[in-house]
Amino acid sequence: MNIEEINRKHFIETDMYYRVGYGLSSKLLNFEQGIFTLEVVISKKWSKNYNVTAQELGRLWKKAYKELNSAVACKVFIIDTKTYPYKQYCIHRGIKPGYDAKKGVIFREGYLN
């Protein structure tokens, strides 16, 4: 699986819409043993909490890319530039700030997330 290619496709097809319209961006970090990992950056426009954000983006990625259809779960690492504006500056300078939340989503109905 070519993660860079999937991220490029996501950036062009979906991420630009979410980034401009909702103040949210995401990228795939890893896919291993049926679990994929996302990094999500939240900015001013996004109003949903971390749990809803993880659930929404995990399902969006799973549904949108056939390479991820077989995933049983995902991990979502969240960087919140809405609460911590200096993190946006760090990202633009190429410095990776720490994560503000780490969430997990199981893609099986009837499980609590």
FENFENWO-V327884 format. One record per pair of residues at least 24 apart in sequence whose C-alpha atoms are under 10 Angstrom apart, sorted by the first residue. I is the first residue (numbers start at 1). J is the second residue. D is the distance in whole Angstrom. If there is no record, write none. Layout:
# FENFENWO-V327884
{{I;J;D} {I;J;D}}
This chain:
# FENFENWO-V327884
{{1;30;10} {1;31;8} {1;67;7} {1;68;10} {2;30;10} {2;31;10} {2;67;9} {3;27;9} {3;28;7} {3;29;7} {3;30;7} {3;31;8} {3;67;10} {4;28;8} {4;29;9} {6;65;8} {6;67;9} {9;65;9} {10;61;9} {10;64;9} {10;65;9} {13;64;10} {14;60;10} {14;61;10} {14;64;9} {18;46;9} {19;43;9} {19;45;9} {19;46;10} {20;45;9} {21;45;8} {21;46;9} {22;46;5} {22;47;9} {23;47;9} {23;81;10} {23;82;9} {24;53;9} {24;57;10} {24;80;10} {24;81;10} {25;57;10} {25;79;10} {26;57;8} {26;61;9} {26;76;9} {26;77;10} {26;78;9} {26;79;10} {27;61;9} {27;76;10} {28;61;9} {28;76;9} {29;75;10} {29;76;10} {29;77;10} {30;74;10} {30;75;9} {31;67;9} {31;68;8} {31;71;8} {31;74;9} {31;75;10} {32;71;9} {32;74;10} {33;70;10} {33;71;8} {33;72;9} {33;73;10} {34;68;8} {34;69;9} {34;70;7} {34;71;4} {34;72;6} {34;73;7} {34;74;8} {35;68;9} {35;70;9} {35;71;6} {35;72;6} {35;73;5} {35;74;5} {35;75;7} {35;104;10} {35;105;10} {35;106;9} {35;107;10} {36;61;9} {36;62;9} {36;68;8} {36;71;7} {36;72;9} {36;73;7} {36;74;5} {36;75;6} {36;76;9} {37;73;9} {37;74;6} {37;75;5} {37;76;6} {37;77;8} {37;103;10} {37;104;9} {38;74;7} {38;75;6} {38;76;5} {38;77;6} {38;78;8} {38;102;10} {38;103;10} {39;75;9} {39;76;6} {39;77;5} {39;78;6} {39;79;8} {39;99;9} {39;102;9} {40;76;7} {40;77;6} {40;78;5} {40;79;6} {40;80;8} {40;99;9} {40;101;10} {41;77;9} {41;78;6} {41;79;5} {41;80;6} {41;81;7} {41;82;9} {41;87;10} {41;88;9} {41;91;10} {41;99;9} {41;100;10} {42;78;7} {42;79;6} {42;80;5} {42;81;6} {42;82;6} {42;83;9} {42;84;10} {42;88;10} {43;79;9} {43;80;7} {43;81;5} {43;82;5} {43;83;8} {43;84;9} {43;85;8} {43;87;10} {43;88;8} {44;80;9} {44;81;7} {44;82;5} {44;83;8} {44;85;9} {45;82;8} {46;80;10} {46;82;8} {47;82;9} {50;76;9} {50;77;10} {50;78;8} {50;79;10} {50;80;9} {50;100;9} {50;101;7} {50;102;9} {50;103;8} {51;76;10} {51;101;9} {51;102;9} {51;103;7} {51;104;9} {51;105;9} {51;113;8} {52;103;10} {53;78;9} {53;103;9} {54;78;8} {54;101;10} {54;102;9} {54;103;6} {54;104;7} {54;105;7} {54;113;10} {55;103;9} {55;104;8} {55;105;6} {55;106;9} {55;107;9} {55;113;8} {56;105;10} {57;105;10} {58;104;9} {58;105;7} {58;106;9} {58;107;9} {59;105;9} {59;106;10} {59;107;8} {62;107;9} {70;107;10} {71;106;9} {71;107;8} {72;105;9} {72;106;6} {72;107;5} {72;108;7} {73;104;7} {73;105;5} {73;106;4} {73;107;5} {73;108;8} {74;103;8} {74;104;6} {74;105;5} {74;106;7} {74;107;8} {75;102;7} {75;103;6} {75;104;5} {75;105;6} {75;106;9} {76;101;8} {76;102;6} {76;103;5} {76;104;6} {76;105;8} {77;101;6} {77;102;5} {77;103;6} {77;104;9} {78;102;6} {78;103;8}}
